[in-house]
Amino acid sequence: MHSKALYSYCLAKPGAVEDYPFGPDVIVIKVASKMFALLSRRDGQDNLALKCDPNYSEILRKQYPSITPGYHLNKRHWNTVILDGSIPEQEIRGLIDHSYDLVYKSLPKRLRSGSGGDW
């Protein structure tokens, strides 16, 4: 899956917005001001950092060599996915969904869509 398609997939999530708090080289995608995805390029390779349940993180890191602990993030709760084509597109979409769901569920009820809250 191409990084532009991943970017579009992330932004299609309800309430998702892009931000650049770390400068122009890192696209941060948030819901209600909380990060759920970061797109960047390091060593000539596109990367996608995603929030992840710590137990699931360990499984993924063993299964895929291109999933590593979050670069410059909490390594227990974040993974960096090196977008080298080794992970199936559906798996990456599932990881984006998982990250978004973790962040969304942690939001106060008043901020979740359908609850009358503002993003």
C-alpha positions as CSV (number, residue, x, y, z in Angstrom):
1,M,0.0,0.0,0.0
2,H,1.4,3.4,-1.0
3,S,1.9,6.0,1.8
4,K,-0.5,8.4,0.1
5,A,-3.3,5.9,0.2
6,L,-2.5,5.3,3.9
7,Y,-2.6,9.0,4.5
8,S,-6.0,9.2,2.8
9,Y,-7.3,6.2,4.8
10,C,-6.3,7.8,8.1
11,L,-7.9,11.1,7.2
12,A,-11.1,9.4,6.3
13,K,-11.7,8.4,9.9
14,P,-14.4,10.4,11.7
15,G,-12.9,13.6,13.2
16,A,-9.4,12.9,11.8
17,V,-7.2,16.0,11.1
18,E,-3.6,16.4,10.1
19,D,-1.1,18.5,12.1
20,Y,2.6,19.2,12.1
21,P,3.6,19.7,15.7
22,F,7.1,18.1,15.0
23,G,7.8,20.2,11.9
24,P,7.1,19.8,8.2
25,D,8.7,16.3,7.9
26,V,6.2,14.4,10.1
27,I,2.5,14.3,9.3
28,V,0.6,13.7,12.6
29,I,-3.0,12.6,12.3
30,K,-5.2,13.2,15.3
31,V,-8.7,12.8,16.5
32,A,-9.8,15.4,19.1
33,S,-6.2,16.5,19.5
34,K,-4.9,13.0,20.3
35,M,-2.5,11.4,17.9
36,F,-3.3,8.0,16.3
37,A,-0.9,8.0,13.3
38,L,2.3,9.6,12.2
39,L,3.7,9.4,8.7
40,S,7.3,10.2,8.1
41,R,10.3,9.3,5.9
42,R,13.6,8.0,7.5
43,D,16.6,6.6,5.7
44,G,14.8,6.9,2.4
45,Q,11.9,4.7,3.6
46,D,8.3,5.8,4.4
47,N,7.2,4.9,7.9
48,L,3.8,4.9,9.7
49,A,3.7,5.0,13.5
50,L,0.6,3.7,15.1
51,K,-0.7,3.3,18.7
52,C,-1.1,-0.4,19.6
53,D,-2.2,-2.5,22.6
54,P,1.1,-3.6,24.2
55,N,0.4,-7.3,24.1
56,Y,-0.6,-7.1,20.4
57,S,2.5,-5.1,19.7
58,E,4.7,-7.9,20.8
59,I,2.9,-10.4,18.6
60,L,3.2,-8.0,15.6
61,R,6.9,-7.4,16.1
62,K,7.6,-11.1,16.1
63,Q,5.4,-11.7,13.1
64,Y,6.7,-8.8,10.9
65,P,10.4,-7.7,10.8
66,S,9.2,-4.4,9.4
67,I,7.2,-3.6,12.6
68,T,9.5,-2.1,15.3
69,P,9.0,-0.3,18.6
70,G,7.8,3.3,18.0
71,Y,10.5,5.6,16.8
72,H,10.8,8.5,19.3
73,L,7.5,7.4,20.9
74,N,6.5,5.2,23.9
75,K,7.9,1.9,22.8
76,R,5.3,-0.1,24.8
77,H,2.3,1.6,23.2
78,W,3.5,2.6,19.7
79,N,4.8,0.7,16.7
80,T,6.6,2.0,13.7
81,V,5.6,0.2,10.5
82,I,8.3,0.4,7.8
83,L,6.3,0.6,4.5
84,D,8.5,-1.7,2.5
85,G,5.7,-3.8,0.9
86,S,6.2,-6.7,3.2
87,I,2.9,-6.3,5.1
88,P,-0.4,-6.9,3.3
89,E,-2.5,-3.8,2.7
90,Q,-5.4,-5.2,4.7
91,E,-3.2,-5.8,7.7
92,I,-2.0,-2.2,7.7
93,R,-5.5,-0.9,7.4
94,G,-6.4,-3.1,10.3
95,L,-3.6,-1.6,12.3
96,I,-4.7,1.9,11.5
97,D,-8.3,0.9,12.6
98,H,-6.9,-0.5,15.8
99,S,-4.9,2.6,16.6
100,Y,-7.8,4.9,15.8
101,D,-10.1,2.8,18.0
102,L,-7.7,2.9,21.0
103,V,-7.5,6.6,20.8
104,Y,-11.2,7.2,20.1
105,K,-12.3,5.0,23.0
106,S,-10.0,6.9,25.4
107,L,-11.8,10.2,24.5
108,P,-14.3,11.6,27.0
109,K,-17.8,10.7,25.9
110,R,-18.6,14.3,25.1
111,L,-15.9,14.4,22.4
112,R,-16.9,11.2,20.6
113,S,-19.0,11.8,17.5
114,G,-22.7,11.2,17.9
115,S,-22.5,12.6,21.4
116,G,-22.9,16.2,20.4
117,G,-19.3,17.0,21.1
118,D,-17.0,19.1,19.1
119,W,-13.8,17.7,17.6
